[in-house]
């Protein structure tokens, strides 16, 4: 659930005016080599959805992705997926502080509208929106909106494949770190985002469809542009994207110095001056796009 929030809510304030050489509009898979490494590692941009359309590349077992995957000893995701562990860790973190409810964050009219939308969209689950943080309500609405062709999202599917092949499975971040990043957005601002989502569900669905299409076409830079069309404060941008990119680049480097790594992270984290690919390049590594079907 967390990763889906970042697909929709992580944005940055600068656009694609300066395109760094390692990020292309033809691939979401990148080879990392050089810099003293004795083996190659890979960074793969994912999208946290269960729609079969985002599985097209991984469903082609002859795709270069699987050659790269096969030759890595560690399969790393933003989080190490353990359904029970994540559920237990999130239990208290998704809830708003005592004394604060969604009703207290919205006008009576907006609250009734959100409540009606939740009932229509979530059914009996709608009861939780009063107490959970608004961004988690948006995540539930998005989940209800998407096509659930697979049991788990793409990034989790890759971890499952790694487990089947007896590879080491690792998390690049912890749940606490992701939750801390989300806390950069105030509950009042989260409630405003929720209100906007409910007021414009057609726009949200259209944005989702556009992102899926761009992901199918491996158009990383165009996808990046879609994600960066809305502005956030500098502090939120720093917490949700910039700081997390630095942490991801550091931990991916730590892992790949030990063993070859296949790191599957949200596509928004790859491009840009402050993206993971550029940060790895600045550390002295060679970054090369791997096109589908080619090595």
Secondary structure, 3 states (H helix, E strand, C coil): CHHHHHHHHCCCCCCCCCCCCCCCCCCCEEEEECCCCCCCEEEEEECCCCCHHHHHHHHCCCCHHHHHHHCCCEEEECCCCCHHHHHHHHCCCCECCCCCCHHHHCCHHHHHHHHHHHHHHHHHHHHHHHCECHHHHHHHHHHHHCCCCCCCCHHHHHHHHHHHCCCEEEECCCHHHHHHHHCCCCHHHHHHHHHHHHHCHHHHHHHHHHHHHHHHCCCHHHHHHHHCCCCCCHHHHHHHHHHHHHHHHHHHHHHHCCCCEEEEEEHHHCCCCCCHHHHHHHCCCEEEECCCCCC
